């Protein structure tokens, strides 16, 4: 029945209602999400969960899907097509990474900044994102993808508030002491992250695609 409800929705938003109600999951309610809303189901008992366990999309909710976006080649001091060339020099002047900041973390920040620009052009923002798909490639010489570095980058823009108090939760940049995140945002999209062999652009370690929803308009 739950599957039939979702399949029948006219997916065309977003009212994130974080707190005790959504922590129990929208499907515990007698009815599906109201038209024009997107309601995340959050893990119970966690004040700062990283991702939603799922998301309910109400009927007649206008949604926006980005293409897969990676980091921009902003570090002109590094060789073209190198991993270092995708360090955002607006965040890391001269392309120099602070202690403990990994190249995947830096590229993740770069890619998420590009996501923010894409959303803004569509009249949306980070807090309208309800689903995210992440593809990670191993850094040169590494046996596996850097999921920890990616997650630090992610927390700079998503899932960084305490659902009980509403206050932001400090996030570390590399090995620095946790500090205020770059963008304070309570949204916790449903998400998957995969390690893949090759991304389509030489030097990319991160590619991200998101779905966002427009709120109800009068």
N, C-alpha and C positions, 0 to 999 in steps of 0.2 A: 504493500500500500504506500509506503514511504516513497519507493521508487516511482510509482505511478504518479504521485503528486508532483514530483520534480519533473518527470518527463512531460507532463501535461502543461507545465508552466509556459506562458508566452514570454520567452526571454527576449525582451527588446532592448547603483543606485544607492544614494546609498544611505541607509540609516543604520549605522553601527550602534547597537545598544549594549555596550559592554557592561558587565556587572553580573550580579548573582543570577539574574534571569537567564542570560545567554549561557552562563557557565554550565547550566544543566542541559543545554542543547535545545534548539528550537523545536525539535520533534516531540519533546515532552509536552508541548502545548496542544490544546485540542484542535487547533487550526494551523495551516501553514502560514508563512510570513505574509503580511498584508501587501496588497499591490503597491508597487513603487518602492519596496524596501528590500534590502539584503541583510540577512541576519546570520552572523557567524555562530557556530556551535563551538564553545570553548571548553578545554579540559577542566573538569571540576577540581576545586581545591587549589588552584594555582593563581597567585596574585599577578604574575607576569608571564603568561605562557607565550611561547615563541610563535606558534601558528595555530590556526583554527583546526579542529578535527574535521570540519566540513562547513558548508555554507548553504543557506536556504535563500532562493531567489524568488521574490514575490512576482505575481503576474504583472505584466505591463511595466516592467522595470527596464529602462533604457540602459544598455551597457556598451562599453567601448573596449576594444581589444587592440593592444599594441602588437606590432611585429616584434620579432626577437631583436633586442637591442644589446649591443656590446659597448665597451668603453671606446671613447673617442681618442684619436692619436694626438694628444695635446702636448706631449713632452717631446718637443722638437730637438732637444739636446741629446736624445737617445737615437740609435739607429732605427730607420724606418722598418716597421714590421717586427720589431723586437718586443718582448713582453714589457720592458721598461718604457717603451714609447707610449703605452696606454696608461701611464700615471697622470692623473689630473693635476697640472701644476697650479691650478687655482686653490687646491687643497694642500698640495705638497710642493711648495715653491722649489723650483729648480729640479723637480723630480726626485728630490731626496726624501727617502722614507724614514720616519722616526723609528726609534728602537722598537723592535718587535712587530712592526707593521709588515705584513707579508705582501708579496706582489699580487696574490689573489685578492687579499683584503683591499689593496689600493685600486685594483681594477674593478672590484665589486662596487666600491664607492663611486668610481667614475661611471660605471654602467647605471647605477641607481640615480645619479645626477642627470644622466641622459633620459632615463625614464621620467623623472620629474619634469623635464623640459617638454617631453612628448605629451604628458598628461596636461600640463598647463596650456599647451596649444589647443587642446581639445576641451578646455574649460573645466578641467578636473585637477585633482591634487593627490598626493600620496594617501590621504585618509579615505579616498574613494576606492582604493584597490581592494578587491576581495579574493582574488586568486592569482597565484604567481607560479611560473615554471622557470626553473633555473638549470642551466647546463654548465658544468665545470670541466675544464681540461687540466691535466696535471701540469704544474710548472716544470720548466726544464730541469731535468735531473731528479725529479721527485717520482716516487713510485705510485703515489695516489694523489687525488685532488685535495685541495686545502679547504675542507669543509669548515674548519674552525675559523679560518680567516674570512671566508665568505659570511659566516654567521655574525661575526663582529661587524662587518660592513652592513649587513642587513639590519642589525639592531640600531644602527645609526639613523635609520629612516623608518623603521616599522617596529611595532610591538615593544615599545620602550616606556610604557606607563604602568603604574600599579593600578590594577582594576579596583582595588579597595579604596585607595586614597585619591586616585586621579593624578597623582604627582608623577613626574618623569623618574625613570630608573636610570642611574648613571651607567654608561657604556664605556668599556675600555677601547682605546685606539692602540693596537699593538699591545705592548706590555705596559703602557702608561696607566696611571691610576684612573679608574672609571670617572667619567665626567659627563656633563650634560650632552645628550645626543645631538647630532647635527640638526635633525628635524624631530621634534616631539610629536609622536603619533601613536594613538591608541589602536589603530587598525591592525588586526591580526588576520591576514589572508590565509586561506587554505593554500598549501604550497607543496611542491616536490622539488628536490634537487638531485640531479643525476651527474655522475662522472661519465664523460664520454671521451672517445679517443682523439677526435679532432673537431675543432670549431672552424667555421668557414673562413675566418680572417686570420692571416698569419699573425701570431703574437697574442691573440685573444685567449684569455683563460676563463672568461665569464661571458655568458649570454643570458639575457633575462627577457621574459615575456609576461605581461600582466593583463588581467581583465579588471576594469573599473566600472563603477555604476554611477549614473547620474541620479541625484536626489529628485524627489518629486518636485515638479515645477507648477506654479500656479498659472 
